[in-house]
């Protein structure tokens, strides 16, 4: 697993103020997704690699997903555990055992009919 995620930094922003950016250190996977902690919340976000700069990414094309709040213990080990668990389940199991039972989940449209 340790070769699947690598230590990296991500720049996220701008926010309300056009000069309002934040830099986080986390773990990038597949050079497209980064896991990072922000004020005790473990996030997953899509990112883009910054050309000619090792281990630096910028915010991607989507919003983030909160994976855990106030995680305990080693964050890298938690991320590895989450990735291993998700890799070991099929999509239907994820939908019925994880997504559907997520606290504070709201109604959402996954638009799965486009897979026809």
C-alpha positions in Angstrom: 0.0 0.0 0.0 2.7 2.5 0.9 3.7 2.7 -2.8 0.1 3.7 -3.7 0.1 6.9 -1.6 3.0 9.4 -1.5 3.6 12.5 0.7 2.7 15.7 -1.2 1.3 19.2 -0.8 -1.8 20.8 -2.3 -2.7 24.5 -2.8 -6.5 25.0 -2.5 -8.2 28.3 -3.3 -9.0 31.0 -4.1 -11.9 31.4 -1.7 -13.9 34.5 -0.9 -10.9 36.7 -1.2 -9.1 36.1 -4.5 -5.8 36.0 -2.6 -7.1 33.5 0.0 -5.2 30.2 -0.6 -4.4 27.4 1.8 -1.5 24.9 1.6 -1.9 21.4 3.1 0.4 18.5 3.4 -1.2 15.1 2.8 -0.9 11.9 0.7 -1.6 11.8 -3.0 -2.9 8.7 -4.8 -2.6 8.1 -8.5 -1.4 11.7 -9.0 -5.1 12.7 -9.0 -6.4 12.5 -5.5 -5.1 13.8 -2.2 -6.0 12.9 1.4 -5.3 15.6 4.0 -6.3 16.9 7.4 -7.8 20.3 7.9 -8.7 21.2 11.5 -9.3 17.6 12.5 -11.2 16.6 9.4 -9.8 14.1 6.9 -10.6 15.1 3.4 -10.3 13.6 -0.1 -10.0 15.9 -3.0 -9.3 15.7 -6.7 -6.1 17.5 -7.7 -3.9 18.4 -10.6 -0.1 18.0 -10.6 1.9 21.2 -10.9 4.2 20.9 -13.9 8.0 20.8 -13.1 7.5 20.9 -9.3 7.8 17.6 -7.5 5.1 16.7 -4.9 3.0 19.8 -5.5 -0.6 19.8 -6.6 -3.4 22.3 -7.1 -7.1 22.0 -6.4 -8.9 19.9 -9.0 -12.2 20.1 -10.8 -14.5 18.9 -8.0 -15.3 19.6 -4.3 -14.0 17.5 -1.5 -15.4 14.6 0.5 -15.1 14.4 4.3 -13.9 10.9 5.1 -13.6 11.2 8.9 -13.8 13.8 11.7 -11.3 13.8 14.5 -9.5 10.7 13.4 -7.3 9.0 16.0 -3.9 7.5 15.6 -1.5 7.5 12.6 -3.2 9.4 9.7 -1.2 7.6 7.0 -2.2 4.2 8.5 -5.9 5.3 8.6 -5.7 6.4 4.9 -4.1 3.1 4.0 -6.8 1.2 5.9 -9.6 3.2 4.1 -8.1 2.7 0.7 -7.6 -1.1 1.4 -11.2 -1.4 2.6 -12.7 0.5 -0.4 -10.5 -1.5 -2.9 -11.9 -4.7 -1.4 -15.6 -3.9 -1.9 -17.8 -3.7 -5.0 -19.8 -0.7 -5.9 -23.1 -2.1 -4.7 -21.6 -2.9 -1.3 -20.3 0.7 -1.1 -23.7 2.2 -2.0 -25.7 0.0 0.4 -23.3 -0.4 3.3 -21.4 2.9 3.3 -23.0 5.7 1.4 -26.6 5.0 2.3 -25.8 4.8 6.0 -23.6 7.9 6.2 -24.8 10.2 9.0 -26.1 13.5 7.8 -26.4 12.2 4.2 -28.9 14.1 2.1 -30.8 13.0 -0.9 -28.6 12.9 -4.0 -28.8 12.0 -7.6 -25.9 9.8 -8.8 -27.3 9.8 -12.3 -26.4 6.1 -12.8 -28.7 5.8 -15.8 -25.9 7.4 -17.9 -24.0 4.1 -17.6 -26.5 2.3 -19.9 
